[in-house]
């Protein structure tokens, strides 16, 4: 190797900011599933290196292992790999080693550690905000399906700024509904407004959220026929308009109108207002016009939030689909992945959540571009993860 390149390879990474939150500190509590006699590589080093590889755009285990193998010596030392006392080199793991570890990790513990890191990293950014909006939605990892076994199904909670706050795997013979409360348990819900799809508009979920001092904006559909009929029969024509929005995008014109009606009692825990959203959508190419009416209930009392805020939370709910689930498919090719072993599909999804969230926190709007930027200098990934 030329002397100049050798010197560059030994150059140490710049130190993160003194108050940077370090991922390794949160991973240190992960239970190691390996036998003590087979632990050649430290767990924290392996997982931290895998996370850095995904930040650099790695889509597969092979790509993660290649990133680790190509990393300069100082990067391997920084993440925690040890120097061999005889050869004076730093051995790096084979892709199979990475696969075996990630496939045996406790999925709940791994998600808890990563989400705790993301929440700690984001605490200062949330300071001073009046309300925090959180979306809950599920995603099926299509490529993880096996004969006789359903594909892995994950339920995630993400705040509307793009930080994943929690993730939980849904049991094979169940659905999203029973996983809602376990997912949200452990998340600080003070001054939080939770949005979810109609499957989670359940009395138990609403009551539990209010016990946690959280509020909800719950969509009401045919799974609550009595409540839906009552909302439809309200004199909406006589109720004043609280929010109006008109926008032209994607070759169509959209008009959204929101009205609110205060209630003393609705057949839903602590519901204080009913909401009607009417959406007109006209396709500028075909000229086709569609009108959709949606109904919601919220525990927020009248005056606690403006019509613009309510409309923003309702529309912002789909950020979890557009800014998280779609990005995992489009940028990280998640649905094309055929990873099926153990908890590996969930572990890879967790690493992708980590990458997307830290990029959103740092102000990136194009995740693919952020990955390319990170891949050009390994110190960028380490600095982002708070690793010295």
Steps between C-alpha positions, in 0.01 A plus 500: 500500500636851419625682807242778462207258487640300793517817709144589398379153601645552849336839541260491792140609481406848622353493847121533525360796687548471878125465557450246217289197589697180436325195356750262661386603848145388421614176337713402800195363680398265220502132606762305304340184355836334427684248715784664691755274330387615156518877549789596278358840418333731757124530457502881524772522235314273259166677536656849491691412184183359343317822584779709346488284187126556460551875544743474210229341285558126554187308401606146589713304743763455231514876444532559876788250523670663200473842664660361817777327301580822311493722809833658605673369810397800710133438417522137616673612818243772562201264479668252737676230298816369668854474365637146474804489736701273268431631149441861614207515258133553576298197388163582344191278504384285211149578367382172657619621840299820467196303383517252789520774761222719359273200443529403868464845655205564729284711267317682779824586682668616178207722404484641853872587494490664156181695574637616837806632315280679245280652769801622699653645186175681421412631848666838451325547165158442655552745786252781501248340265136524608385165362680202357312295241570126474380263227449126544494270198602149398709359216541147364850393394392317187825323426508332844213262422578128536292189414264450791592832661371850442728786408636706790254775594629801693309777672685830544445835669660808343466865590401729216852644480631159391646336814402137564399470866420130516453183301342165583456174311144371468438137587437263208140425597406851606453848355613854577233579760638308804849640436401867531530540877820288534656709221418832666596386851832657595458802271456833678155607379468826693359771269478247218224462241481147357362423154438151361283324245152368571622163628633675812182698569423279797352600836786334688760694303324832549457445874863394540630806315302731725643321806845590365398868465511465121235610251379331184348585165321175410344432160153344515402255228269204454656306790303737728166519315302662781753774564548556127126542442477750783785705358350495151165627631646813657381824331835558330350750253424733790843466663760762416812413306817470712757434231526531121790398283545490122809362331611384157744210491561178308281619209194543720322767698406421860268697727470402867239637740483425872216566745490427872211453742542496878330225706440432864467128436581267210513123501878500518727549804535868594407620148443877499466591133372351177677587174393485139756519220376542143752457224440596138754360255504580126737328261628763255574238235174307493275765655364242746361645824480303826354607834582325827355563845683377809396521865716514811470535874761663722557533872627855452245748638380791291767767475790272595612483137417706194328364192828534312679289762232231492506488120879481506499204741240314297689547178837456673402153617600365159856622544575164661403334173669751267809592701575168671342192344528621140861609554592161643367346178626755248841587648588181687309249280333345803219323313750354253706351784470124550639500854299251706720356779387548859463860605718621211218666300400703804862587588562632150179704517621645832833601346315668213273682746814622675656631181186674377429657839848644561503644149158661558622638833802653327281676245535271198190466284650272233610182680666347193715813459582495872621138469721590204641797689576280803660225289769736368665540841473235776546760772160647411316186609693481827442867579127459431486206741699689764789249491846636586 
